Amino acid sequence: MRWVLDQPDLQLRLLAGRAGAGREVNLVLTTELADPAEWLSGGELVLTTGISLPTDDRGRRNYLRTLAESGVAAVGFGTGLTFDEVPADLIADAEQLGLPLIQVPRRTPFAAIVQRVGSRLAALQYDAVLRASRAQPRMSRAVVSDGPAGVAAELGRALKSAVVVLDPAGAVIASHPPNLNVTTVNLVRDSVEPGADSAVRVLADGTTVAAQDIRAGGRSHGLLAVVSPSGLSPIDQVLLGHANSLLALDFEKPVRLQDTRRQLNEVALGLLLASDDGREPAWAQLAAAADAKGRIRVLVIEADAEANDKDHRRRMKAALARALEAAGRPVFVVDTAASLTVLLPGTVTAAGAAALLAGLGRSARASARSGLSGVHPLERLTDAARDARMAASIADRGGDPLEFGALTGSALLAFGQSREVLMVLGAMLTPVIEHDAAYGTGLMPALRAFLEANGHWESASAAIGVHRHTMRKRIEQAAELLGCDLGLARVRAELLLAILAQAPDTEAPT
C-alpha cells in the first residue's frame, strides 16, 4: 500500500489506518455492492464511490468491519460523484479498525489505479519467477557439490531468510547462516507436530516458520524449515518444495553412489597422507571435510593385534561410515594394515569423536585404542595424522579418544623407546642414590626439587622445607658426585627426565 500511495500522479490521500499502510495488495477490485464480503479472499484494494453505502452510522460501521474481517488491504473511496468528501464517521470508524482508508479524487479514474497496480504486480511476479528460475539451478548445483549445507545456503539467500535442516532426531545437519542461533533452531523444533508432513506457524510479530518433512520412499530423512520475517509467497513455496526434493534425492542416493564417493574420498585421503606434493585434485576433494574456516582434525583408531584382521577393520570402517553419514558429514576413512584414519571437521569435539566410536560395538571398542589430533588447517593434514597416531599409541584400550594436547608435559615418558633411553640415562644418578643410602644425606630429594625449580634456590628450598644454605650445600655435593655442571640448563633437563622416568607419578620426597 505504501507503494500505491507513493504514486504522485494518482494523487491518493491516506485518511485513516496509517498503521496498516504496509499491507500487501494482490488485487484491485471495484465494487458498489452493499456487502461484497463473499466475493473477497483477502489482500484486495477495494474501490468504491459509496453508491450502496448505508445511510446510518451503524450500517457504515458494519460495512467497514465486514471489509476488515475479510482481510482487505485497504479501501479507496472515490469523491466527487456520490459524495463530495469522505464521510467523517467513515474516517473515524476506519481509524478505529486500523483499516487504511484512501481518498481517490474524481480526476483519478479507478481504471488508472487498477492498471498501475496490475502492472506493478505483474512486474513483481516476473521478478519472483526470474528469482526462482535463477535459484533453482543454483540449488541443484549446490546439492551435488556441498550437499545439505549448499542447499540450505542457496535457499536462504534466495528467500532472504534463515534455513535449517534437521535430522530425524532433531539435530542440526545444515543451516543458513552456518552459525544459526539456538533460539531460531528451537523455534523450528517447537513449531512442528511429530509425524506432520508440513507445518506453518505465524508469530505475533509476523515471523513465519514454514517446515516440511524431507521424505522419500516412505522414509523420513528429517525436516527442512524456513524462518522468514514475513509470510512466504507462492514462488517462495515453490523454492522451498524444490529444495525439499533435492534434499530427499540427496539423502536417497543409491548405495552404489555412496560407496563410490567413500572410495574416492579414501583414495584422496590416502594419497595425501602418503605425500602432500603435487596432488591438487586430492586437496580439492578433501576440502569437503574441513569446517567453515578450512580446519580439520584426525582420528586414528588402532585395533588390538589379535582382532586386527581385514574383516574386523572392514566392519569397523562400515560402522564409522554410518556414524559419519548420520551426523551429516562426508566419509573420509582410510584403512591401513594397522589402523583406521578418519578425517573430521575442525569443529568436532572430543565428545563428538567419542560418539562416532559408539557405533563400533562393545567388542570392537574394547579392543581399540584411539587418538585425536588438535585442530589444524587442512594443509597440515600429515601433522594432524602424526599427532593422532602418537596419541592413539598410548591411549587406553576401550576408552574415549585421547587428545594429542593431553600429552603435553608427559609425551617422552609415555613412549617405551624414549622411556628406555631415559632409564639408561638414570644410571648416572647411582652415585647420589648410593650416597643417600649409606649416609642418609637426602641429596636426591634436594636434587629433584632443585631441578623442578629450574635451578631457583629459594623455590627449591621451600619445596622440601630446608634453608637455602642447606640446599646449596646438598646440590654442590650432588654435582660433585655426578661429575656434571648443574648450572647448564641442558644438563638439568636430562637429569630431571631421568628422575621422572624412574618415578613419574611421585612428588619430590621431603
C-alpha positions as CSV (number, residue, x, y, z in Angstrom):
1,M,0.0,0.0,0.0
2,R,2.9,2.4,0.6
3,W,4.0,2.0,-3.0
4,V,0.4,2.7,-4.2
5,L,0.2,5.9,-2.1
6,D,3.6,7.0,-3.3
7,Q,2.5,7.2,-7.0
8,P,2.3,11.0,-7.4
9,D,0.1,11.2,-10.5
10,L,-2.6,9.1,-8.8
11,Q,-2.9,11.8,-6.1
12,L,-4.2,9.4,-3.5
13,R,-4.6,10.6,0.1
14,L,-4.5,8.4,3.2
15,L,-7.2,9.5,5.6
16,A,-7.2,6.7,8.2
17,G,-5.5,3.4,9.2
18,R,-1.9,4.6,8.7
19,A,-0.7,1.6,10.8
20,G,-1.9,-0.7,8.0
21,A,-0.1,1.1,5.2
22,G,2.4,-1.8,5.0
23,R,-0.2,-4.3,3.9
24,E,0.4,-6.2,0.7
25,V,-2.0,-5.7,-2.2
26,N,-2.6,-8.6,-4.5
27,L,-5.7,-7.3,-6.5
28,V,-7.6,-4.1,-7.1
29,L,-11.3,-4.6,-7.1
30,T,-14.0,-2.0,-7.9
31,T,-17.4,-2.8,-6.3
32,E,-20.6,-0.9,-5.4
33,L,-22.1,-3.9,-3.6
34,A,-23.6,-3.2,-0.2
35,D,-22.0,-6.4,1.2
36,P,-19.1,-7.5,-1.1
37,A,-17.5,-9.8,1.6
38,E,-18.5,-13.1,-0.1
39,W,-16.5,-12.0,-3.2
40,L,-13.3,-11.2,-1.3
41,S,-10.4,-13.5,-0.4
42,G,-8.1,-11.0,1.3
43,G,-5.4,-8.7,0.1
44,E,-7.7,-6.6,-2.1
45,L,-7.6,-2.8,-2.6
46,V,-11.4,-2.2,-2.7
47,L,-12.5,0.9,-4.7
48,T,-16.0,2.3,-4.3
49,T,-17.8,5.6,-4.8
50,G,-20.2,4.8,-1.9
51,I,-23.4,4.4,-4.0
52,S,-24.5,1.5,-1.8
53,L,-23.1,2.8,1.4
54,P,-25.6,2.6,4.2
55,T,-27.0,6.0,5.3
56,D,-26.9,5.3,9.0
57,D,-23.7,5.3,11.2
58,R,-24.2,1.7,12.4
59,G,-24.7,0.4,8.9
60,R,-21.5,2.2,7.7
61,R,-19.5,0.7,10.7
62,N,-20.8,-2.8,9.8
63,Y,-19.8,-2.2,6.1
64,L,-16.2,-1.3,7.1
65,R,-16.0,-4.0,9.7
66,T,-17.1,-6.7,7.2
67,L,-14.3,-5.5,4.8
68,A,-11.7,-5.5,7.6
69,E,-12.7,-9.0,8.7
70,S,-12.4,-10.2,5.0
71,G,-8.7,-9.2,5.2
72,V,-8.8,-6.4,2.5
73,A,-5.6,-4.4,2.2
74,A,-7.4,-1.0,2.1
75,V,-10.5,0.8,0.9
76,G,-10.3,3.5,-1.7
77,F,-13.2,6.0,-1.6
78,G,-13.9,8.0,-4.8
79,T,-15.1,11.5,-4.2
80,G,-16.8,14.0,-6.5
81,L,-19.6,11.6,-7.5
82,T,-21.9,10.2,-4.8
83,F,-20.0,12.1,-2.0
84,D,-18.1,15.3,-2.3
85,E,-15.9,14.3,0.6
86,V,-15.3,11.1,2.5
87,P,-17.8,11.0,5.4
88,A,-16.2,11.9,8.7
89,D,-17.8,9.0,10.6
90,L,-16.4,6.6,8.0
91,I,-12.9,8.0,8.6
92,A,-13.3,7.6,12.4
93,D,-14.5,4.0,12.0
94,A,-11.7,3.1,9.7
95,E,-9.1,4.5,12.1
96,Q,-10.6,2.5,14.9
97,L,-10.5,-0.6,12.9
98,G,-6.9,0.0,11.7
99,L,-8.2,-0.3,8.1
100,P,-6.4,2.1,5.6
101,L,-9.0,4.4,4.0
102,I,-7.8,6.3,1.0
103,Q,-9.5,9.3,-0.8
104,V,-9.5,9.0,-4.6
105,P,-10.1,12.3,-6.3
106,R,-12.6,12.4,-9.2
107,R,-9.8,13.3,-11.7
108,T,-8.2,9.9,-10.9
109,P,-10.1,7.1,-12.7
110,F,-10.4,3.8,-10.9
111,A,-9.1,2.2,-14.1
112,A,-5.8,4.1,-13.7
113,I,-5.3,2.6,-10.2
114,V,-6.3,-0.9,-11.5
115,Q,-3.9,-0.6,-14.4
116,R,-1.0,0.8,-12.3
117,V,-1.3,-1.8,-9.5
118,G,-1.8,-4.6,-12.0
119,S,1.4,-3.6,-13.9
120,R,3.3,-3.5,-10.6
121,L,2.0,-6.9,-9.5
122,A,3.0,-8.3,-12.9
123,A,6.5,-6.9,-12.6
124,L,6.8,-8.3,-9.1
125,Q,5.6,-11.7,-10.2
126,Y,8.0,-11.7,-13.1
127,D,10.8,-10.7,-10.8
128,A,9.8,-13.6,-8.4
129,V,9.7,-16.1,-11.3
130,L,13.1,-14.8,-12.5
131,R,14.5,-15.2,-9.0
132,A,13.1,-18.7,-8.8
133,S,14.5,-19.6,-12.2
134,R,17.9,-18.5,-11.1
135,A,17.8,-20.0,-7.6
136,Q,16.6,-23.5,-8.7
137,P,19.7,-24.4,-10.8
138,R,22.0,-22.9,-8.1
139,M,20.4,-25.2,-5.6
140,S,20.7,-28.2,-8.0
141,R,24.4,-27.5,-8.4
142,A,24.9,-26.9,-4.6
143,V,23.4,-30.3,-3.7
144,V,26.0,-32.0,-5.9
145,S,29.0,-30.1,-4.6
146,D,28.0,-29.3,-1.0
147,G,25.1,-31.5,-0.1
148,P,22.5,-30.2,2.5
149,A,24.7,-27.3,3.5
150,G,24.8,-26.0,0.0
151,V,21.1,-26.3,-0.5
152,A,20.4,-24.5,2.8
153,A,22.7,-21.7,1.9
154,E,21.2,-21.2,-1.6
155,L,17.6,-21.4,-0.3
156,G,18.4,-18.9,2.5
157,R,19.9,-16.4,0.1
158,A,17.0,-16.7,-2.4
159,L,14.4,-16.2,0.3
160,K,16.4,-13.8,2.5
161,S,15.5,-16.0,5.4
162,A,17.0,-18.4,7.9
163,V,17.0,-22.0,6.9
164,V,17.7,-25.1,9.0
165,V,17.9,-28.8,8.1
166,L,17.3,-31.2,11.0
167,D,17.8,-35.0,11.1
168,P,15.0,-37.3,12.3
169,A,16.3,-36.9,15.9
170,G,16.1,-33.1,15.7
171,A,19.9,-32.4,15.4
172,V,21.1,-29.7,13.0
173,I,22.5,-31.1,9.8
174,A,22.9,-27.8,8.0
175,S,21.8,-24.2,8.3
176,H,21.9,-20.7,6.8
177,P,23.6,-18.8,8.2
178,P,26.0,-21.5,9.3
179,N,26.1,-20.2,12.9
180,L,22.3,-20.1,13.3
181,N,21.4,-19.3,16.9
182,V,19.9,-21.8,19.2
183,T,16.7,-19.8,19.7
184,T,15.8,-20.0,16.0
185,V,16.5,-23.7,15.9
186,N,14.4,-24.3,18.9
187,L,11.6,-22.2,17.3
188,V,11.6,-24.7,14.4
189,R,11.6,-27.7,16.7
190,D,8.6,-26.3,18.7
191,S,6.6,-25.5,15.5
192,V,6.3,-29.0,14.1
193,E,4.0,-31.7,15.3
194,P,5.5,-35.2,15.4
195,G,4.6,-37.1,12.2
196,A,3.3,-34.0,10.4
197,D,4.3,-33.7,6.7
198,S,4.3,-29.9,6.9
199,A,3.6,-27.0,9.2
200,V,3.3,-23.2,9.1
201,R,3.4,-21.1,12.2
202,V,3.0,-17.3,12.3
203,L,4.2,-15.5,15.4
204,A,2.8,-12.3,16.8
205,D,5.4,-10.1,15.1
206,G,4.7,-11.6,11.7
207,T,7.7,-14.1,11.7
208,T,6.7,-17.2,9.8
209,V,8.1,-20.7,10.3
210,A,7.4,-23.0,7.4
211,A,8.6,-26.6,7.8
212,Q,8.4,-29.6,5.5
213,D,9.2,-33.3,6.2
214,I,12.0,-34.5,3.9
215,R,10.5,-37.8,2.8
216,A,11.2,-40.2,0.0
217,G,10.4,-43.9,-0.4
218,G,8.3,-43.9,2.7
219,R,11.3,-42.8,4.8
220,S,11.6,-39.5,6.6
221,H,15.2,-38.1,6.5
222,G,14.5,-35.1,8.7
223,L,13.0,-31.6,8.4
224,L,13.6,-28.6,6.2
225,A,12.4,-25.3,7.7
226,V,12.4,-21.6,6.8
227,V,12.2,-18.8,9.3
228,S,11.1,-15.7,7.5
229,P,10.3,-12.2,8.7
230,S,7.1,-12.3,6.7
231,G,4.9,-14.9,5.0
232,L,6.1,-17.0,2.1
233,S,4.8,-16.1,-1.4
234,P,3.7,-18.8,-3.8
235,I,7.1,-18.6,-5.5
236,D,8.9,-18.9,-2.2
237,Q,6.8,-22.0,-1.5
238,V,7.9,-23.4,-4.9
239,L,11.6,-22.8,-4.0
240,L,11.0,-24.5,-0.6
241,G,9.5,-27.5,-2.3
242,H,12.3,-27.7,-4.8
243,A,14.9,-27.6,-2.0
244,N,13.0,-30.3,-0.2
245,S,13.0,-32.5,-3.3
246,L,16.7,-32.0,-3.8
247,L,17.4,-32.9,-0.2
248,A,15.2,-36.0,-0.4
249,L,17.1,-37.2,-3.5
250,D,20.5,-36.4,-1.8
251,F,19.5,-38.5,1.2
252,E,18.2,-41.3,-1.0
253,K,21.3,-41.6,-3.2
254,P,21.8,-45.2,-4.3
255,V,24.2,-47.3,-2.1
256,R,26.5,-47.7,-5.1
257,L,26.9,-44.0,-5.4
258,Q,27.6,-43.6,-1.7
259,D,30.2,-46.4,-1.9
260,T,31.8,-44.8,-4.9
261,R,32.1,-41.5,-3.0
262,R,33.5,-43.1,0.0
263,Q,36.1,-44.9,-2.1
264,L,37.1,-41.7,-3.8
265,N,37.4,-39.9,-0.5
266,E,39.5,-42.8,0.8
267,V,41.8,-42.6,-2.2
268,A,42.2,-38.9,-1.9
269,L,42.9,-39.0,1.8
270,G,45.4,-41.9,1.4
271,L,47.3,-40.1,-1.3
272,L,47.8,-37.0,0.8
273,L,48.7,-39.0,3.9
274,A,51.4,-40.7,1.8
275,S,52.6,-37.5,0.1
276,D,51.2,-34.0,0.0
277,D,53.1,-32.8,-3.0
278,G,51.5,-32.1,-6.4
279,R,48.1,-33.5,-5.7
280,E,45.8,-30.6,-6.1
281,P,42.7,-32.6,-7.1
282,A,43.1,-34.7,-3.9
283,W,43.3,-31.5,-1.8
284,A,40.1,-30.2,-3.5
285,Q,38.3,-33.5,-2.7
286,L,39.3,-33.2,1.0
287,A,38.1,-29.6,1.3
288,A,34.6,-31.0,1.9
289,A,35.7,-32.5,5.2
290,A,37.0,-29.2,6.6
291,D,34.9,-26.8,8.6
292,A,33.9,-23.3,7.5
293,K,37.4,-22.0,8.4
294,G,39.2,-24.7,6.5
295,R,40.3,-26.6,9.6
296,I,40.4,-30.4,10.3
297,R,41.1,-32.9,13.0
298,V,42.3,-36.5,12.5
299,L,41.0,-39.5,14.5
300,V,43.2,-42.7,14.4
301,I,41.8,-46.0,15.7
302,E,44.2,-48.8,16.3
303,A,42.7,-52.3,16.8
304,D,44.1,-54.9,19.1
305,A,46.7,-57.1,17.4
306,E,44.6,-60.2,18.0
307,A,41.5,-58.5,16.4
308,N,43.4,-56.6,13.7
309,D,42.3,-58.7,10.7
310,K,40.9,-57.4,7.4
311,D,37.3,-58.4,8.1
312,H,37.4,-56.8,11.6
313,R,38.7,-53.5,10.1
314,R,36.1,-53.6,7.3
315,R,33.3,-53.9,9.9
316,M,34.7,-51.0,11.9
317,K,35.1,-48.9,8.8
318,A,31.5,-49.5,7.8
319,A,30.2,-48.6,11.2
320,L,32.3,-45.4,11.1
321,A,30.8,-44.5,7.7
322,R,27.3,-45.0,9.0
323,A,28.0,-42.8,12.0
324,L,29.5,-40.0,9.9
325,E,26.7,-40.0,7.4
326,A,24.1,-40.0,10.3
327,A,25.9,-36.9,11.5
328,G,25.6,-35.3,8.1
329,R,29.4,-35.4,7.5
330,P,31.3,-36.7,4.4
331,V,33.1,-40.0,4.9
332,F,36.9,-39.9,4.7
333,V,38.2,-43.1,6.3
334,V,41.5,-44.8,5.3
335,D,42.1,-48.4,6.2
336,T,45.8,-49.4,6.7
337,A,47.3,-52.6,8.0
338,A,47.4,-51.3,11.5
339,S,44.7,-48.7,12.0
340,L,41.8,-46.6,10.6
341,T,42.4,-42.9,9.9
342,V,39.3,-40.7,9.9
343,L,39.2,-37.1,8.7
344,L,36.9,-34.8,10.6
345,P,35.9,-31.1,10.6
346,G,37.9,-28.9,13.0
347,T,34.7,-28.1,14.9
348,V,34.3,-31.7,16.1
349,T,34.9,-32.0,19.8
350,A,36.4,-34.9,21.8
351,A,32.9,-35.9,22.8
352,G,31.8,-35.8,19.1
353,A,34.7,-38.1,18.2
354,A,33.8,-40.4,21.1
355,A,30.2,-40.5,19.8
356,L,31.5,-41.8,16.4
357,L,33.0,-44.8,18.2
358,A,29.7,-45.7,19.9
359,G,28.6,-47.4,16.7
360,L,31.5,-49.8,16.6
361,G,30.0,-52.2,19.0
362,R,31.2,-53.2,22.5
363,S,33.7,-55.8,21.5
364,A,35.3,-53.6,18.8
365,R,35.6,-50.7,21.1
366,A,37.1,-52.8,23.9
367,S,39.9,-53.9,21.5
368,A,40.7,-50.5,20.1
369,R,42.8,-47.5,21.1
370,S,42.1,-44.1,19.5
371,G,43.8,-40.8,19.4
372,L,42.5,-37.4,18.3
373,S,44.7,-34.7,16.9
374,G,44.4,-31.0,17.7
375,V,42.7,-28.6,15.2
376,H,44.9,-27.9,12.2
377,P,44.5,-26.2,8.8
378,L,43.7,-28.7,6.1
379,E,47.2,-28.2,4.5
380,R,48.7,-29.6,7.7
381,L,47.0,-32.9,7.3
382,T,50.1,-35.0,7.8
383,D,51.0,-33.2,11.0
384,A,47.5,-33.9,12.3
385,A,47.7,-37.6,11.4
386,R,51.0,-37.9,13.1
387,D,49.7,-36.4,16.3
388,A,46.6,-38.6,16.3
389,R,48.8,-41.8,15.8
390,M,51.0,-40.7,18.6
391,A,48.1,-40.2,20.9
392,A,46.5,-43.5,19.9
393,S,49.6,-45.5,20.6
394,I,49.4,-44.7,24.3
395,A,45.7,-44.4,24.7
396,D,43.8,-46.8,26.9
397,R,42.1,-49.7,25.1
398,G,38.3,-49.3,25.1
399,G,38.5,-45.7,26.3
400,D,37.5,-42.5,24.7
401,P,39.9,-41.0,22.1
402,L,43.0,-39.5,23.7
403,E,43.5,-35.9,22.6
404,F,47.1,-35.1,21.5
405,G,47.0,-31.9,23.6
406,A,46.7,-34.0,26.7
407,L,50.2,-35.4,26.1
408,T,51.8,-32.0,26.9
409,G,54.4,-32.5,29.6
410,S,54.4,-36.3,29.5
411,A,55.0,-37.3,25.9
412,L,58.6,-38.5,26.3
413,L,57.7,-40.6,29.4
414,A,54.7,-42.1,27.7
415,F,56.6,-43.9,24.9
416,G,58.5,-47.1,25.5
417,Q,61.6,-46.3,23.5
418,S,62.2,-42.8,24.8
419,R,61.5,-44.1,28.3
420,E,64.2,-46.8,27.9
421,V,66.7,-44.1,26.9
422,L,65.8,-42.1,30.0
423,M,66.1,-45.1,32.2
424,V,69.6,-45.7,30.9
425,L,70.4,-42.1,31.5
426,G,69.1,-42.5,35.0
427,A,72.1,-44.8,35.7
428,M,74.2,-41.7,36.2
429,L,72.2,-40.9,39.3
430,T,73.5,-44.0,41.0
431,P,76.3,-42.3,43.0
432,V,73.8,-39.9,44.5
433,I,71.3,-42.7,45.3
434,E,74.0,-44.8,46.9
435,H,75.4,-41.9,48.9
436,D,71.9,-41.2,50.4
437,A,71.5,-44.9,51.2
438,A,74.8,-45.0,53.0
439,Y,74.7,-41.7,54.9
440,G,71.1,-40.6,54.9
441,T,72.1,-37.3,53.4
442,G,68.8,-36.5,51.4
443,L,70.7,-35.5,48.2
444,M,68.2,-37.0,45.8
445,P,65.1,-35.1,47.2
446,A,67.2,-31.9,47.1
447,L,68.4,-32.6,43.6
448,R,64.8,-33.2,42.3
449,A,63.4,-30.1,44.0
450,F,66.3,-28.1,42.5
451,L,65.7,-29.4,39.0
452,E,61.9,-28.9,39.1
453,A,62.5,-25.4,40.3
454,N,64.7,-24.9,37.2
455,G,67.7,-24.0,39.4
456,H,65.9,-21.5,41.6
457,W,67.4,-21.8,45.1
458,E,64.6,-20.2,47.1
459,S,61.8,-22.2,45.4
460,A,63.7,-25.5,45.7
461,S,64.4,-24.8,49.5
462,A,60.8,-24.0,50.2
463,A,59.7,-27.2,48.3
464,I,61.5,-29.5,50.7
465,G,61.5,-27.3,53.8
466,V,65.2,-26.6,54.3
467,H,67.3,-23.5,54.5
468,R,68.7,-22.2,51.2
469,H,72.3,-22.7,52.5
470,T,71.5,-26.3,53.3
471,M,70.0,-26.7,49.8
472,R,73.1,-25.1,48.2
473,K,75.4,-27.4,50.1
474,R,73.4,-30.5,49.1
475,I,73.3,-29.5,45.4
476,E,77.1,-28.8,45.4
477,Q,77.7,-32.3,46.9
478,A,75.3,-33.9,44.3
479,A,77.1,-32.1,41.5
480,E,80.4,-33.4,42.7
481,L,79.2,-37.0,42.9
482,L,77.6,-36.7,39.4
483,G,80.6,-35.0,37.9
484,C,78.5,-32.5,35.9
485,D,77.7,-28.8,35.8
486,L,74.2,-28.2,37.2
487,G,74.4,-24.6,36.0
488,L,73.7,-25.8,32.4
489,A,70.0,-26.0,31.5
490,R,70.6,-28.9,29.2
491,V,72.2,-31.0,32.0
492,R,69.4,-30.1,34.4
493,A,66.7,-31.1,31.8
494,E,68.3,-34.5,31.2
495,L,68.6,-35.3,34.9
496,L,65.0,-34.3,35.6
497,L,63.7,-36.5,32.8
498,A,65.9,-39.4,34.1
499,I,64.4,-38.9,37.6
500,L,60.8,-38.7,36.3
501,A,61.4,-41.8,34.2
502,Q,62.1,-43.8,37.4
503,A,59.2,-42.3,39.4
504,P,57.0,-40.2,37.1
505,D,53.9,-40.1,39.3
506,T,55.5,-39.2,42.6
507,E,56.1,-35.8,44.1
508,A,59.6,-34.8,45.3
509,P,60.1,-36.5,48.7
510,T,60.6,-34.3,51.7
